Amino acid sequence: MDEIELADLRMDALELLSRLPGEDQLTFVLYHFLELTQEEVGIVQGIARRTVSDRLSRISGLLTEMAPPK
């Protein structure tokens, strides 16, 4: 993958993330970019670990649906 393709992929990812509700964006960033555990994400957001797990599953489904076709 060249630099232009990588830049396009990053822009697509940011576009998809920007469409998520704010609390889902935070959950995604805490878990995937800051690499907190689901329990730690729950503590930061004041929600149960199970809620974090449910959100991450829902977010994954939403991002898959919103992704442009290959």
Contacts in CASP RR format, 6 or more apart in sequence:
PFRMAT RR
TARGET T0000
AUTHOR 0000-0000-0000
METHOD contacts of the structure
MODEL  1
MDEIELADLRMDALELLSRLPGEDQLTFVLYHFLELTQEEVGIVQGIARR
TVSDRLSRISGLLTEMAPPK
1 9 0 8 1.000
12 67 0 8 1.000
12 68 0 8 1.000
16 63 0 8 1.000
16 66 0 8 1.000
16 67 0 8 1.000
17 25 0 8 1.000
17 28 0 8 1.000
17 63 0 8 1.000
18 25 0 8 1.000
19 66 0 8 1.000
20 28 0 8 1.000
20 59 0 8 1.000
20 62 0 8 1.000
20 63 0 8 1.000
23 45 0 8 1.000
23 55 0 8 1.000
24 55 0 8 1.000
24 58 0 8 1.000
24 59 0 8 1.000
24 62 0 8 1.000
26 45 0 8 1.000
27 41 0 8 1.000
27 45 0 8 1.000
27 52 0 8 1.000
27 55 0 8 1.000
27 56 0 8 1.000
27 59 0 8 1.000
28 56 0 8 1.000
28 59 0 8 1.000
30 36 0 8 1.000
30 40 0 8 1.000
30 41 0 8 1.000
30 44 0 8 1.000
30 45 0 8 1.000
31 38 0 8 1.000
31 41 0 8 1.000
31 52 0 8 1.000
31 56 0 8 1.000
36 44 0 8 1.000
38 49 0 8 1.000
38 52 0 8 1.000
38 53 0 8 1.000
38 56 0 8 1.000
39 49 0 8 1.000
39 52 0 8 1.000
41 49 0 8 1.000
41 52 0 8 1.000
42 48 0 8 1.000
42 49 0 8 1.000
42 51 0 8 1.000
42 52 0 8 1.000
45 52 0 8 1.000
END
